[in-house]
Amino acid sequence: MKIVLIPDSLKESLSAFEVADAMAHGIRKVLPDAEIISCPLADGGEGTVDALVHATGGYKVDVLVHDPLMRGIKASYGILGDHVTAVIETSAASGLALLTKEERNPMITTSYGTGELIVDALNKGIRKFIIGLGGSGINDGGAGMAQALGVALLDAKGEELQKGGGALINLVDIDISGIHDALKSAEFTIASDVTNPLTGSNGASRIFGPQKGATEEMVAILDQCLSHYASVIKEQIGKEVASIPGAGAAGGLGTGILAFCDGVIKSGFPLIAELAKVDDKLENADIIFTAEGKSDLQTLSGKLPLGVGKIGRKHRIPVLLITGYAAPGAEELLNYGVTCIMPFQNGPMTLKESISDAYNLISLTSANGLRLFLAGRKK
């Protein structure tokens, strides 16, 4: 029997690779001789670099950059097996996890470090980029990234703006004369399923700002700042980016990539699955196992299990989704190729207990799911 494992990571618990290992451990208890193809992936968020580096035979590059508060850190990005494509996660240098709860202030956090990762890859001759926008701790519209790339964002006195989303209200002039020359021949693809615009009631500040430390007052200020930023971009760069679906992703970093890197937005999982050649791995497969931490209506917005379900349906292969918690709405996945949803919590437990024992719980659930599948086959 051929079993393909395509799990996502479990936030604050297991990487996608660890989830796949737990699945395989459980499967071996039932079918020791099963052919198991492990293909841990991501949907554009955290884990995208590791997934694509592994799937394509690439490698990672470590760089000294700046975190959201401009402190020096070491971050990494991936170069795929084609040796011409870089994959960068916003969370690596501009992530929320790099900040303590007390440090989270999107008025001053910056995407500068993400720009530094791009510059390093450009200097190494890379000209194709995939940017994953999950897990950011910023709300600066990609202004910091642009500054790292050589764009001068100037106030009324002709002085460079301070870092952070709160400074954008003072933007008067955008000078791109010093932008990195290699950008002229570079291609940028944004891997994201977030469709939020830059501003407004569904924009970056209102929807994502609070989780990054923004108070209600900050949300209103940041929305005004980003609106002003977008208007100056339109007037001086000639690009209308604020209303583009996805421009609000990662605190508006999508806007910066669209405006200064001529980027395009593509749905995260289909892009990553194509690069990882998932279709080739599914030839003659009997069942697909996938996983995520919590399944709910948000999963339907383009998260990995939805994409796996669609691939399973295309190839007529059943898909077993193992999840920490199946919230109301998760059952809608059954309409998109997912065959069965199995929560792995096996009794009353706290979230902390579930996280700490996730490996064993996933292993047990994988074994039980396979037993049910085999029992159905015997009928």
C-alpha positions, 0 to 999 in steps of 0.5 A: 500500500502506498500512503502519501503524507502531506501535513502542515505544521502545528503552531507552537507544537510540531513542525510539518516534518515532525507531524509527518514522522508521527504519522509514519510512526502510527502507520508502521504499527498497522502496516510495517511494510507500507510505502510511505511518501513523506511530503510535509508542506505549507501554504505560504506561512511559516514552514514554507522555506523548510518545505520547499528546500526539502522538496526541491533539494535546495539549501538554506542561507543564514544572514545577519539582519535586523528584527522588527525592532532593528536589533541584530539577529541571524535569519535564514532563507532558502534557495531551491534546487533550481539554484535560481529561486529564493524563498523567503518567509516574512516571519524569519526577520519580521515575525511576531514570534521575534517579539515578546508580548510587551514589545509588540507595537506595530507603530514602530515595528518594521519589515526592514529585515525582510528587505535585507534578506531580499538584498542578500539573495539579489547580491548572490545573483538570485532573480526569482523570489517567492515571498511567504507572508505568514506570521509577521509582526509588522504593519508598515506596508512594506516600507521598511523592506523598501528602505532596505532595498534602497528606496528613500522615504522622505518627510517634508524636511527631506529626511528619511522617515523613522521605521514603523507604520506610525511614521508613514503619515509623514511621508511626502516624497518617494525617491527610487533613484537608489533602489537596488539595480538588480530589481529590474530583472527580478521576479517576485511571487507573493504566496498568500491566500489572504485577500484583505486590502491594505486599508478599511474595515477589512484592511491590514490594521483593522483585521491583523493589527490587534494581534500584533499589539495594536490598541483600538486607537493605534488601529485607527492611526495605522489605517490612516498612515497606510491610506496616506502611504498608498496615496503617495505611492499612487501619485508618485510611483503610478501604482494603485495598490491599496485595493488589490486583494492581498495587499494587506497581507503581512501588515501591508508587506504585500503592498510594498512588494507590489509597488516596489518589486512589481510582484504578483500574488498567487494562492499559497498552497497550489504554488507550493504544491506545484514546486514540490511536484506533489502530483508526481508523488501521488501516482498509484497512491491509496490514501493521503494523510494531512494535518493541521492544528485547528480546522474551522471555516478559516481552513476554507480560505485556502489553508493546506488541508483544503488544497490537499483535499482538492488534489485528492479529489482530482486524483480520486484518492481519499484524504484523511485530515488529522486535526487538533480540533474540528470547530464548527464549519470544518465539516465543509471540507468534506465538500472539497475532497477531504474524506474524513476528519479525525481530531487527535485529542482523545479525552478531556485535556487542556490546550497545553496538554494537547500541544505537549503530547501532540506527537503521540496523539497524532501517531495514535490517530494515524494508526486508527485512521488507517485501521478504519480505511483498511476495514472499509476496503475489506467490505 
